[in-house]
């Protein structure tokens, strides 16, 4: 059925929200019903009568004041009006988020008054008596969170509508005929909301860009980026600017830096990495201690403030890691070449160099600009193999460590007649031998990292080694298989030394009381922890709430206890959700999750703009600069935190999309799953073998009539008392795989 042009506002509509807005805009002026009707552009008798009626009701409920007969104004210095943010639900209702309220304020559908998800709004709050849930009414949209939306266009002869897949977007968007661009019926498009006329139920917009046909791979990936306002390409002028940068290593520049090219240096990164932010150097000192350098790409050397390249990097604020591609913060000439610490190349770096004792105590530290030469590049799998097995070739001073192309097994080359090891292909695609020097450095760094990690855990740090879902993709980006990324010793080795550099840099500036950019993490949300306790209790686990230290120890013990069990992913997810979100700020409150009083981001400037700012500030203060304007940098912190959140959401959506795409090719198979969520409309099920999650609608479970029991957090059968609850194993089959909505629906087959 085709859609029709929206009708004008009905005369029997409640005008209270619009009246409040008019009165609030002129708080010292009294209005009568005629003046309000004129502002609303209503001149029919029925509308005027409704306005008179609404004015009387609002005055009676003390929302407004009747200052003289027939004239009304907003309450002077009213404490009932607040500014905050709208958080839409999928049921076309919303909650008003405001720091002045301990609990969120409920906004019914008819009180939204054109507010959309995450809009900054002014709200009138009522029903604030003790024991009553506060409710509110939007009287003004102060600032739109976004005006661009992705959806599918439905074209009619003289107009079109665009409907989004976002369950929090409760309205479609009206597109006039002359603003459809090149869109064809059924295309996925990016549209911009330009206006929302008073007499229209839908906002008016125009097509900015045609993204393609629904369900096509590139269409859906670009739609994810566009939905979050993230770019897919660099502007031509930015690429041209980047290409013109002199990226050669100059003797005049080396003379200004600490020259560490003769110190053993290597990188350890994911096997498919193209940009190498960090390298480690290692030297044993005559006093028995170790000099360990954490060397970070000196992006700020190339990224000059005030240039179009810097402006673009700041706006992006972060690289975006989608399931099949990276959308970099910097053009490739910098991210993959000039700044990347590639093997057998000299590079400019910004370094934190530590003298470390045998028991991993920092004896001395130095920060500054350096030049390095990376001797070797390792994948994590290769470094892990060195750590796990280091049997030496007795007849050679060198060792050969190689994996097959999947990193699954070790190749076993035999020696040739001249007592050397033949060439083999490692996981990185390179052929090389690994010297005793690098092997011994790796093993010692692993020892020291384990000591640092143990100390951190003893101090109350929380360990979340959540399993990451990864996909093996073919040349066209189609998923061929699923595998899980698990952190091992090699990952922890790099992590601990990056944490050390980040902590010591932040501590160095923080103790000087100068403005700096910190990575902060508040204490966990107690309400969420209590809710989590209610869920994990069903599996026989509990959290110790006595104090903050007990909570962290309890969570670590919980993570260890659930490791490898069917409920692990569910409990890991619940624990992470109970945590506050880490963010950037000039106000240092410490990092709860890491148990650090000082923490910053110094180690990834190729992919994070805050790290670039940290490098600039650190060098400025090393040069005896005075403390910079805190307010300016707090604004930048907020922007970077917001962009990080958008990138995280896009990355999560791309994984959901690929999971749905993968399951499309497995619709005839049975899968063992674990119930990961229970609601009044059905159960969420996570497949054990691939972590794909989908829903079984309550009406699809045919062996009984089930209802939702909120106390048990379970579905209970009416005749058999059969229970389906969190952690139960069941067999399911794909019913529907919706690529556009990124949703999976399952058939319930039977219990495990």
C-alpha positions in Angstrom: 0.0 0.0 0.0 1.4 3.4 -1.0 1.8 6.2 1.6 -0.2 9.4 1.4 0.8 12.9 2.0 0.5 13.8 5.7 -2.7 15.6 6.8 -2.5 18.8 8.9 -2.6 18.6 12.6 -5.9 17.4 13.9 -8.0 20.0 15.8 -8.5 17.8 18.8 -4.8 17.4 19.4 -3.3 18.4 22.8 -1.4 21.7 22.3 0.1 21.8 25.7 3.7 21.2 24.6 3.6 23.9 22.0 1.9 26.3 24.4 4.7 25.7 26.9 7.3 26.3 24.2 5.7 29.7 23.3 5.5 30.8 26.9 9.0 29.7 27.7 10.5 31.6 24.8 9.0 34.8 26.3 9.0 34.1 30.1 8.1 37.7 31.1 5.2 38.1 28.7 1.6 37.0 29.2 -0.3 35.6 26.3 -4.0 35.0 25.7 -5.5 32.2 23.6 -5.7 34.4 20.5 -2.0 35.3 20.6 -1.1 31.6 21.1 -3.3 30.5 18.2 -1.7 33.1 16.0 1.8 31.8 16.9 0.6 28.3 16.0 -0.9 29.5 12.8 -4.3 28.2 13.8 -7.5 30.2 13.0 -10.3 27.7 13.1 -12.8 27.7 16.0 -12.2 24.1 17.0 -8.4 24.7 17.5 -9.0 27.9 19.5 -11.4 26.0 21.8 -8.8 23.3 22.3 -6.2 25.9 23.2 -8.5 27.5 25.7 -9.2 24.1 27.2 -5.4 23.3 27.4 -4.6 26.6 29.0 -7.1 26.0 31.8 -5.9 22.4 32.4 -2.2 23.6 32.5 -3.0 26.4 34.9 -5.0 24.0 37.1 -2.1 21.6 37.2 0.3 24.6 38.0 2.3 24.1 34.8 1.6 27.7 34.0 0.2 30.8 35.8 -2.9 32.8 34.9 -1.4 36.2 35.7 -4.7 38.0 34.9 -8.0 36.8 33.5 -7.4 35.1 30.2 -3.7 35.8 30.2 -1.0 33.2 30.9 2.7 33.0 31.5 5.3 30.4 32.4 6.1 30.1 36.1 8.8 32.6 37.2 12.1 31.0 37.9 10.4 27.6 37.5 12.3 24.7 38.9 10.4 22.3 36.6 12.2 23.1 33.4 15.5 21.3 32.6 17.9 20.8 29.8 19.2 17.4 28.9 19.2 14.6 26.4 16.5 12.4 24.9 17.1 8.6 25.0 14.6 7.0 22.7 13.3 3.4 23.2 12.2 1.1 20.4 8.6 1.6 21.6 8.3 5.2 20.5 8.6 6.4 24.1 11.8 8.0 25.6 13.7 8.9 28.7 15.1 12.3 29.5 18.7 12.1 30.8 19.6 15.0 33.0 22.3 15.3 35.7 19.8 16.9 38.1 17.8 13.7 38.3 18.9 10.5 40.0 16.5 8.5 37.8 15.7 9.1 34.1 12.4 11.0 33.4 9.9 9.1 31.3 8.6 10.9 28.2 5.4 9.4 26.7 5.1 9.3 22.9 2.6 12.2 22.7 5.0 14.4 24.7 8.0 14.1 22.4 7.0 17.1 20.3 9.4 16.2 17.4 12.4 15.4 19.6 14.6 12.6 18.2 17.1 10.2 19.8 20.1 12.0 21.5 18.6 15.5 20.8 19.4 18.2 23.4 16.0 19.3 24.7 14.2 21.5 27.2 11.7 19.5 29.2 8.9 20.3 31.6 9.0 17.7 34.4 5.9 16.9 36.4 4.6 14.1 38.6 7.6 14.5 41.0 5.9 13.4 44.2 7.6 10.8 46.4 6.9 7.3 45.1 5.8 8.5 41.7 7.9 8.1 38.6 8.7 11.5 37.2 7.4 12.2 33.7 8.1 15.0 31.3 7.1 16.9 28.2 9.5 18.2 25.6 8.8 21.9 25.1 11.8 22.7 22.9 14.4 20.9 20.8 17.5 23.0 21.7 19.9 21.2 19.4 19.6 18.2 17.0 22.0 15.4 17.7 22.0 14.6 14.0 20.1 15.6 10.9 21.5 12.9 8.5 19.9 9.4 8.4 20.2 6.3 6.4 17.2 4.5 5.1 15.4 2.9 2.1 13.5 5.2 -0.2 9.9 4.5 -1.2 9.1 6.6 -4.3 5.6 7.7 -5.2 4.6 9.7 -8.3 5.1 13.2 -6.6 7.0 12.5 -3.4 8.8 9.9 -1.5 9.4 8.6 2.1 12.6 7.3 3.6 12.2 4.7 6.3 15.2 3.8 8.5 16.0 0.5 10.1 16.9 2.2 13.3 14.3 1.1 15.9 14.8 4.4 17.8 13.8 6.5 14.8 10.1 6.6 15.2 9.2 8.6 12.0 9.9 8.3 8.3 11.2 11.3 6.4 9.2 13.1 3.6 11.2 13.8 0.4 9.7 16.3 -2.1 9.9 15.3 -5.7 12.6 17.8 -6.6 14.9 16.6 -3.7 15.2 12.9 -4.6 18.4 13.3 -6.6 19.3 10.1 -8.6 17.6 7.8 -6.1 15.6 4.9 -7.5 12.8 3.1 -5.7 14.2 0.8 -3.0 17.7 2.3 -2.9 19.5 2.8 0.4 20.1 6.5 0.7 21.6 9.1 3.0 19.1 11.9 3.7 19.3 15.2 5.5 16.4 16.6 7.5 15.9 20.2 6.5 12.7 21.2 8.2 9.8 19.9 10.2 6.8 22.0 9.4 4.2 22.6 12.2 1.4 20.9 10.2 3.4 17.8 9.2 3.7 14.5 11.0 7.0 13.8 9.3 10.1 15.9 8.9 11.0 17.1 5.4 14.4 16.2 3.9 16.5 15.7 0.8 18.6 12.9 -0.6 22.4 13.6 -0.1 23.8 10.4 -1.5 22.6 7.1 -3.0 24.5 4.2 -1.2 23.2 1.3 -3.3 20.8 -1.6 -3.2 19.8 -3.1 0.2 21.7 -6.3 1.1 24.7 -5.6 -1.1 28.0 -5.8 0.8 29.4 -2.4 0.0 26.0 -0.8 0.4 25.6 -2.1 3.9 29.1 -1.2 5.0 28.8 2.3 3.7 25.4 2.6 5.2 26.9 1.7 8.7 29.5 4.5 8.3 26.9 7.0 7.0 24.5 6.2 9.8 27.1 7.3 12.4 28.3 10.3 10.3 31.7 8.6 9.7 33.6 9.3 6.5 34.5 6.6 4.0 37.1 8.5 2.0 39.4 11.5 2.4 38.7 14.7 0.6 40.9 15.1 -2.5 42.6 18.2 -1.1 43.6 16.4 2.0 45.1 13.5 0.1 47.0 15.9 -2.2 48.3 17.8 0.9 49.5 14.5 2.5 51.2 13.3 -0.7 53.3 16.5 -0.8 54.7 16.1 2.7 58.5 15.3 2.8 58.7 12.0 4.6 62.4 11.4 4.1 64.7 10.9 7.1 67.0 14.0 7.4 70.4 14.2 9.1 69.4 17.7 10.4 66.4 16.2 12.1 68.2 13.2 13.5 70.7 15.7 15.2 67.8 17.0 17.2 66.8 13.6 18.5 68.2 10.8 20.7 69.7 8.3 18.2 68.6 4.8 19.1 69.2 3.1 15.8 71.9 0.8 17.2 69.6 -0.5 20.0 67.9 -3.8 19.3 64.3 -2.9 18.3 61.3 -4.9 17.0 57.5 -4.7 16.7 54.8 -7.2 17.6 51.4 -6.7 16.0 48.4 -8.6 14.6 49.3 -10.6 11.6 47.1 -8.5 9.3 48.3 -5.1 10.6 49.5 -2.5 8.1 50.2 0.4 10.5 52.7 -0.2 13.3 52.3 2.4 16.0 54.7 1.0 18.5 58.0 -0.8 18.8 60.1 -2.1 21.8 63.8 -1.8 22.2 65.8 -3.8 24.7 69.3 -3.5 26.1 70.9 -5.1 29.1 72.9 -2.6 31.2 76.2 -3.1 32.9 74.6 -2.8 36.4 72.3 -5.8 35.6 69.2 -3.7 34.9 67.5 -3.4 31.5 66.9 -0.4 29.3 63.5 -0.8 27.7 62.3 1.7 25.2 58.6 2.1 24.1 58.9 3.8 20.8 55.8 5.4 19.3 55.4 6.8 15.8 56.0 10.5 15.8 52.9 11.5 14.0 53.1 15.1 15.3 56.3 15.6 13.3 54.2 15.4 10.1 50.8 16.5 11.4 51.2 20.3 11.8 48.5 22.2 13.7 46.3 24.4 11.7 46.7 22.5 8.4 43.8 20.9 6.5 45.4 17.5 7.3 45.3 18.2 11.0 41.7 19.5 10.8 40.6 16.3 9.1 42.4 14.1 11.6 40.8 16.0 14.5 37.3 15.8 13.0 37.8 12.0 12.5 39.5 11.7 15.9 40.0 7.9 15.5 40.4 5.2 12.9 37.4 3.0 12.5 38.0 -0.8 12.4 35.1 -2.4 10.5 35.0 -6.2 10.0 36.3 -6.0 6.4 38.3 -2.7 6.3 39.9 0.1 8.2 38.8 3.7 7.8 42.0 5.4 8.9 42.4 8.7 10.7 45.3 9.6 8.5 45.9 9.1 4.8 47.7 5.9 3.8 50.9 7.7 2.9 51.3 8.5 6.6 49.4 5.7 8.4 50.9 2.8 6.4 54.2 4.2 5.3 55.9 7.4 6.7 54.6 6.9 10.3 54.4 3.1 10.4 57.4 1.5 12.2 58.1 -0.9 9.4 61.0 -3.4 9.7 64.5 -2.5 8.3 63.5 1.2 8.1 64.6 4.3 10.0 61.7 6.2 11.6 61.1 9.2 13.7 59.6 8.3 17.1 58.4 9.7 20.4 59.8 7.5 23.1 59.4 6.6 26.8 62.7 4.9 27.8 62.9 3.2 31.2 65.7 1.6 33.3 64.0 -1.4 34.8 65.3 -3.7 37.5 65.0 -7.5 37.5 61.8 -7.3 39.6 60.3 -4.8 37.0 60.7 -1.6 39.1 61.3 1.6 37.2 64.6 3.0 38.3 64.9 5.9 35.8 62.8 7.3 33.0 63.3 9.5 30.0 60.8 11.0 27.5 61.6 12.6 24.2 61.9 12.5 20.5 64.1 9.7 19.0 65.0 8.0 15.8 65.0 4.2 15.6 65.6 1.3 13.3 63.3 -1.7 13.6 65.3 -4.9 13.3 62.3 -7.3 13.0 58.5 -7.4 12.7 56.6 -10.2 14.5 53.0 -11.3 14.4 51.6 -12.1 17.9 51.5 -15.7 16.9 55.2 -15.8 16.2 56.2 -14.0 19.4 53.9 -16.4 21.3 55.7 -19.4 19.8 59.0 -18.0 20.9 57.6 -17.6 24.5 56.1 -21.1 24.5 58.9 -23.1 23.0 62.5 -21.9 22.6 64.5 -25.0 21.8 67.8 -24.0 20.3 69.5 -25.3 17.2 72.6 -26.7 18.7 74.6 -26.4 15.5 73.8 -22.7 14.8 73.8 -19.4 16.6 70.5 -18.5 15.0 67.0 -20.0 15.4 64.2 -20.3 12.9 60.7 -19.6 14.1 58.0 -20.0 11.4 54.3 -20.8 11.3 52.1 -22.0 8.5 50.0 -19.3 6.7 47.1 -19.8 9.2 49.3 -19.7 12.2 48.0 -23.1 13.3 51.2 -25.3 13.3 54.9 -25.0 13.2 56.8 -25.8 10.0 59.7 -28.2 10.7 62.4 -27.4 8.2 65.5 -29.7 8.1 69.0 -28.3 7.8 70.9 -28.2 4.5 74.4 -29.5 3.9 76.0 -26.3 4.9 74.2 -26.5 8.3 71.8 -23.6 7.7 68.0 -23.6 7.8 66.2 -23.4 4.5 63.9 -20.5 3.7 60.3 -20.8 4.8 57.3 -18.5 4.8 56.2 -17.1 8.1 52.7 -16.0 9.0 53.6 -12.4 8.0 54.6 -13.5 4.6 58.3 -12.7 5.2 61.3 -15.1 5.2 63.8 -14.5 8.0 65.8 -16.0 10.8 65.5 -14.9 14.4 68.7 -14.3 16.4 69.4 -15.4 19.9 69.5 -11.7 20.9 65.9 -11.2 19.8 64.7 -14.5 21.3 66.4 -13.7 24.7 65.0 -10.1 24.6 61.5 -11.4 24.0 61.7 -14.0 26.8 63.0 -11.4 29.3 60.3 -8.8 28.3 57.7 -11.5 28.8 59.1 -12.2 32.3 59.0 -8.5 33.2 55.5 -8.1 31.7 54.2 -10.9 33.8 55.5 -9.2 37.0 54.0 -5.9 35.9 50.6 -7.6 35.2 50.7 -9.4 38.6 51.3 -6.1 40.4 48.5 -4.4 38.5 46.1 -7.2 39.4 47.1 -7.0 43.1 46.4 -3.3 43.1 42.8 -3.9 42.0 43.0 -3.8 38.2 40.2 -5.8 36.4 41.0 -8.3 33.7 38.6 -8.5 30.9 39.9 -11.0 28.3 36.6 -11.1 26.4 36.6 -13.4 23.3 36.6 -11.3 20.1 34.7 -12.7 17.1 36.7 -12.5 13.8 35.9 -13.6 10.3 37.9 -15.3 7.6 36.9 -13.3 4.4 37.4 -14.2 0.8 38.6 -11.8 -1.9 35.1 -10.3 -2.2 34.7 -9.7 1.5 32.3 -12.7 2.0 32.6 -14.6 5.3 34.1 -18.1 4.8 34.5 -18.9 8.5 34.5 -17.6 12.1 37.3 -17.7 14.6 37.9 -16.3 18.0 40.7 -13.9 19.0 42.1 -14.7 22.4 44.8 -12.7 24.2 47.9 -14.7 25.1 51.3 -13.9 26.7 52.5 -12.1 23.6 49.5 -9.8 23.6 49.9 -9.2 27.3 53.6 -8.5 26.8 52.8 -5.6 24.5 49.9 -4.5 26.6 51.9 -4.2 29.8 54.6 -2.0 28.3 52.1 0.2 26.5 50.3 0.6 29.8 53.6 1.4 31.5 54.4 4.2 29.0 50.8 5.6 29.2 50.9 5.6 33.0 54.3 7.1 33.4 53.7 9.9 30.8 50.4 10.8 32.6 52.1 10.7 36.0 55.0 12.9 34.8 52.7 15.7 33.7 50.0 15.1 36.3 52.4 15.7 39.2 53.3 19.0 37.6 49.6 20.1 37.9 49.6 21.2 34.2 46.7 20.8 31.8 46.8 17.4 30.2 44.6 14.8 28.4 43.9 11.8 30.6 42.1 8.6 29.9 39.7 8.3 32.8 37.5 5.5 34.0 35.0 6.0 36.9 33.9 3.4 39.4 31.3 0.9 38.2 27.6 1.6 38.3 26.2 0.0 41.5 22.7 -0.4 40.1 24.1 -2.3 37.1 26.3 -4.4 39.4 23.3 -5.3 41.5 21.3 -6.2 38.4 24.2 -8.3 37.2 24.3 -10.1 40.6 20.7 -11.1 40.1 21.6 -12.8 36.8 24.8 -14.5 37.7 23.3 -15.8 40.9 21.3 -18.2 38.7 24.6 -19.8 37.7 25.9 -19.9 41.3 28.2 -16.9 41.3 28.3 -13.7 43.4 30.0 -10.3 43.7 31.5 -8.9 46.9 30.1 -5.4 47.4 31.9 -4.5 50.6 34.3 -2.0 49.0 35.7 -0.9 45.7 38.8 -3.2 46.2 36.6 -6.2 47.0 34.5 -5.6 43.9 37.5 -5.6 41.5 38.9 -8.8 43.2 35.5 -10.4 43.1 35.1 -9.6 39.4 38.5 -11.0 38.6 37.7 -14.2 40.4 34.4 -14.4 38.5 36.1 -13.9 35.1 38.6 -16.7 36.0 35.8 -19.0 37.3 33.6 -18.7 34.1 36.5 -19.0 31.7 35.7 -21.8 29.2 32.2 -22.3 30.5 29.0 -22.0 28.4 27.9 -18.8 30.2 31.4 -17.1 29.8 30.4 -14.7 27.0 27.2 -13.7 28.7 28.8 -13.0 32.0 31.8 -11.2 30.3 29.3 -9.0 28.5 27.3 -8.2 31.6 30.4 -7.4 33.6 31.6 -5.0 30.8 28.2 -3.3 30.7 28.3 -2.7 34.4 31.4 -0.7 34.1 31.5 3.0 33.5 32.7 4.1 30.0 36.3 5.2 29.8 36.6 8.6 28.2 39.1 11.5 27.6 39.2 14.4 30.0 41.5 17.1 31.5 39.9 16.3 34.9 42.0 13.4 36.2 39.9 11.0 38.4 42.1 8.0 37.7 41.4 4.8 35.9 39.3 2.4 37.9 39.6 -0.6 35.6 43.4 -0.4 35.4 43.8 0.7 39.0 46.0 3.7 38.0 45.9 7.1 39.6 47.3 8.6 36.4 46.7 7.3 32.9 46.8 8.7 29.4 46.9 7.6 25.8 50.4 8.0 24.4 50.9 4.9 22.3 48.7 5.0 19.2 48.8 8.4 17.4 48.4 6.8 14.0 44.9 5.8 14.9 43.9 8.1 17.9 43.9 11.9 17.8 44.1 12.2 21.7 47.6 10.5 21.5 48.7 13.2 19.0 47.6 15.9 21.4 49.4 14.1 24.2 52.6 14.1 22.2 52.3 17.8 21.5 51.6 18.7 25.1 54.3 16.5 26.4 56.9 18.1 24.1 55.6 21.5 24.9 56.1 20.9 28.7 59.5 19.2 28.1 60.4 22.5 26.5 59.4 24.3 29.7 56.0 25.5 28.3 53.4 26.9 30.7 50.1 25.1 31.4 47.7 25.5 28.4 44.0 26.5 28.5 42.1 23.7 30.2 38.7 24.6 28.7 39.9 24.4 25.1 41.4 20.9 25.7 38.3 19.7 27.6 36.2 20.6 24.5 38.6 18.6 22.4 38.4 15.7 24.8 34.6 15.6 24.6 34.8 15.6 20.8 37.3 12.7 20.8 35.2 10.7 23.3 32.1 11.2 21.2 33.8 10.2 18.0 35.2 7.1 19.7 31.7 6.1 20.8 30.4 6.5 17.2 33.3 4.4 15.9 32.7 1.7 18.5 29.0 1.5 17.5 29.9 1.3 13.8 32.4 -1.5 14.5 29.8 -3.4 16.5 27.2 -3.0 13.7 29.7 -4.3 11.1 30.2 -7.4 13.2 26.5 -7.9 13.6 26.1 -7.5 9.8 28.8 -10.0 9.0 27.3 -12.5 11.5 23.9 -12.2 9.8 25.6 -12.6 6.4 27.5 -15.7 7.6 24.3 -17.3 8.9 22.5 -16.7 5.6 24.7 -19.4 4.2 23.9 -21.8 7.0 20.1 -21.7 7.1 19.6 -25.5 6.8 21.9 -26.3 9.8 21.1 -27.0 13.4 23.1 -25.1 16.0 23.6 -25.5 19.7 23.0 -22.2 21.5 22.9 -20.7 25.0 20.1 -18.5 26.1 21.8 -15.1 26.6 18.7 -13.0 27.3 15.1 -13.3 28.3 12.3 -10.8 27.6 8.5 -10.7 27.5 8.6 -11.2 23.7 11.1 -14.1 23.5 14.6 -15.3 24.2 17.9 -14.3 22.8 20.2 -17.2 21.9 23.9 -17.1 21.3 25.3 -19.9 19.1 28.2 -21.7 20.9 30.3 -22.4 17.8 30.4 -18.8 16.4 28.9 -16.4 19.0 26.2 -15.2 16.5 23.1 -14.0 18.5 19.5 -14.1 17.4 16.0 -14.2 18.8 13.4 -16.9 19.2 10.0 -15.2 19.4 7.9 -16.5 22.3 5.1 -17.5 19.8 7.7 -19.8 18.0 8.1 -22.0 21.1 5.4 -24.6 20.5 5.8 -27.2 23.3 3.8 -25.0 25.7 2.3 -21.6 26.2 5.0 -19.5 27.8 4.9 -16.3 29.8 7.7 -14.0 31.0 8.5 -14.3 34.7 10.3 -11.2 35.6 11.5 -12.4 39.0 13.0 -15.6 37.6 14.2 -13.8 34.5 12.7 -16.8 32.6 9.9 -18.0 30.3 7.6 -20.3 32.2 5.3 -22.8 30.6 1.6 -22.6 31.6 0.8 -26.3 31.6 4.1 -28.1 32.2 5.9 -25.5 34.4 8.7 -25.9 31.9 11.3 -23.1 32.3 13.6 -21.5 29.8 16.2 -19.3 31.5 19.6 -17.7 31.1 22.3 -20.2 30.4 20.1 -23.0 29.2 21.3 -24.8 26.1 18.9 -25.3 23.2 19.1 -26.2 19.5 18.0 -23.6 17.0 17.8 -23.1 13.2 17.9 -19.9 11.3 14.4 -18.6 10.4 15.3 -15.2 9.0 18.5 -13.3 8.4 17.9 -9.6 7.8 21.0 -7.9 6.5 19.4 -4.4 6.6 18.3 -4.6 10.2 21.3 -6.7 11.1 18.9 -9.1 12.9 18.7 -12.9 13.2 15.5 -14.8 14.0 15.7 -18.5 15.0 13.4 -21.4 15.1 13.3 -23.2 18.4 14.0 -26.9 17.8 14.5 -28.6 21.1 16.3 -28.5 24.4 19.9 -29.8 24.6 
